[in-house]
Amino acid sequence: MIFLLMRRLVQTALILLGVAAITFLLLYALPADPARMIAGRSATAQTVANIRHELGLDQPLLAQFWAYLKGLTEGNLGRSYAQKTDVGALIAARLPATLILMAAGIFVEVLLGLFLGVIAAVRRGGPVDRFVMMASFVGVSAPQFVAALLLLYVFAVTLAWFPMSGFGTFAHVVLPATTLGILGAGWYARMVRSAMIDVLNQDYVRTARAKGLSSARIVFRHALPNALLPVIAMIGIDIGQFMSGVVVVEAVYGWPGIGQLAWQAIQQVDIPIIMGVTLVSALAIVLGNLVADVIAPLIDPRIRAR
Amino acid sequence: MFKRWLRNSTIAMALAFMPLPAFAQDAIKQGGDIVITYKDDIATLDPAIGYDWVNWSMIKSLYSRLMDYTPGTPDLIPSLAETYEVSPDGLTYTFKLRKGVKFTNGREVVASDVKYSIERAVDPKTQGPGAGFFGAIKGFDAVTGGASTTLEGIATPDDSTVIFTLSRPDATFLHVLAINFASVVPKEAVEAAAGDFGKKPVGSGTFVLKEWTVGQRLVFERNPDYFVKDMPHIDKFTVEVGQEPLVALLRLQKGEVDIAGDGIPPAKFVEIKNSPEGADIIVDGAQLHTGYITLNTRVKPFDNVKVRQALNMAINKERITRILNGRATAANQPLPPLMPGYDKSFTGYAFDVEKAKALLAEAGFPDGFETILYSTNTDPQPRIAQAIQQDLAAVGVKAEVRALAQANVIAAGGTEGEAPMIWSGGMAWIADFPDPSNFYGPILGCAGAVQGGWNWSWYCNKDLDARAIAADSMSDPAKATERQAVWGKIFTDIMADAPWIPLTNERRVVAKSPRMGGSGDIYVDPTRVINYDAIFVKD
């Protein structure tokens, strides 16, 4: 276990370095000049040159990258070009909101996915199964922007059960988390269904049934834990998916997370913010996978044995 | 005869006492809290740095400047200045400050604050976009070049006197002192904020920032000590950011929001306009805006003036105003109608496909040619670019549309020989202040035809440049009308060379709840978009 962790940590550092290098090079290879964007339309050439110098953009690319890496080792993500504030502070102020949204989204998707998947597996081939599979197909296919607006229109505008946008109370999180969760729930339902069908056909389930156990006990105590393994592996991968999903969902629901921050920074060519959000997202994805790897053997002893 | 007189005068009386359109009769009321939404977060409230249309109006209200404008108009008035004098040669401006004006930290505003604030805006360390506006002040080059940190041309003989000495006459100088970059800030607050003044603003304007929750909301409260009585009218406004325009509009219809700052999404416009409450919700106002196509005079075949003139006749501008839901009028000259110097009698090039074809044939392109048209990629700009493309095809010109992110289009425009044609929609040009010179230097003058500049036609006419300099030397306020006429002539003369196809003058649309009072001019104020000082609540 220690070895696994050590190896993963080294891998994490290397992945982050790679992400930093690629993002940095891509962003600075853009034809759009950040100094010119900051300077705006009325600036003189002298003003643009001064800004470029103050930002260090007149240095060779490698020197800029080196300075950036040096900053990173000191935990310094740089200063925003447009907002003239520490990127670290900007991200820190917004990260909790995104984490709450992601946690709630994962909760919705796992709960909904498990529920639908188990029902479909137990009623395999029947109308319930067919309906659930169809619904999950719609959930998987609906673009998040459309799903978000649809939920918003029905539950916030027409029925007025939830607030239309904002942040702060439990009611605020329901619609964004549901929007985020629907997509994944579709996948989970399909995955859980096939895993459950697999497990339900195994000998030990038949034995349990022969012992006279209630079918609820068979499904939830004996079959489900064995069908859960792919789900847990999937959550780790999902965090990456979610990182792209939150940009859309945060925009529609006015959720003050890092997705919004990134979207605005991209429009303003505010490279330090784009870099910072990319690195934080990459870190989240790597950590998500790591956590999934650590948890899997705790649930399934077979993995530990290997 | 008497009967007719009686009838006429009765009608006149009836007309006189008939209720005027709702907004005109609203009595101004003090008080009220309102909610305003924007999609984008507020980048900064530092007046030396903020330069987008959302923070522009907030900065206007947080700080005060020597000069300001009468709300809803382009008319200059003294603000922090009580009086001012311009020397006959136009090189010395002397301001007497109002006495007893206080920053919201309690300290009195003195002359050295004015000097400090402008030097800060010019200082390269500030990385401010507005430094260039102060180019006429003596000693400007020394500061931007790093040789000095103080401007030789600003003197403060006592606490209530500021004297500016210019290195060249600049008739726009009073406007320069009214733009945000000239806002007066207290040095101690800037230093205490340690590089974060944009989030901890202190000024002497109509409002004070009370709360800023990053990514969520900003709360502004009226400054009870503001030096103009009964200004502002509202007690408080809360800006909620990160609000999708469509959602903001739904919330406005439900009564949760008073002003949807991003206006009405194009897809919703017709629906709202035709709804029963449409007239109460939509405010549109003229801006100092002209949208145009640049014809790059350094790229073939646009180096040929006949080609440029021909294309000026090829575009159906009325159709483009329809794409903009009628929120625009067709333009025929660079200046917008609201701008002093606009020539009402000028007709420009009329839409005439046959004449355009004939002129192209005369220029040696009877079968047209192939070219590239750049545009930004946010709606409705690509649709407008396509309409232009179709019109060009009708005269035989095959234009490939390149819809790119704004930053990339700007970069292409500022690179010599790169972009043959650019549709300026979504980027340019809205004047920084209501003076015609602001439509010349950066976008049509030789100074703008440089790497990274905004003169995307790369048009450089030395003769016109000389006339522009002469016009800007006429700083005597008594000669203002004469100067406007000189400028007007410069812009209509430019059209003979046709470096642009002026297309539209767009109006800005803001959506407001029916309880908000006041005319459209203070919601789309020509110098500050939403004028938070002047708007008020009716109930």
Interface residues (C-beta under 8 A of the other chain):
Chain A: L30 P31 A32 D33 R36 M37 I38 A39 G40 R41 S42 A43 T44 A45 Q46 T47 V48 N50 I51 H53 E54 L55 A82 Q83 K84 T85 L90 A93 R94 A97 L149 L152 Y153 V157 M164 S165 G166 F167 E250 A251 V252 Y253 G254 W255 P256 G257 Q260 L261 Q264 Q267 Q268 V269
Chain B: K39 D40 D41 A43 T44 D46 I49 Y51 P124 K125 Q127 G128 P129 G130 A131 G132 F133 G135 T144 G145 G195 D196 G198 K199 T213 V214 G215 Q216 E240 V241 G242 Q243 E244 L246 V247 L250 R251 K254 E256 A405 Q406 A407 N408 I410 A411 A412 G414 M427 A428 W429 D432 P442 A447 V450 Q451 G452 G453 W454
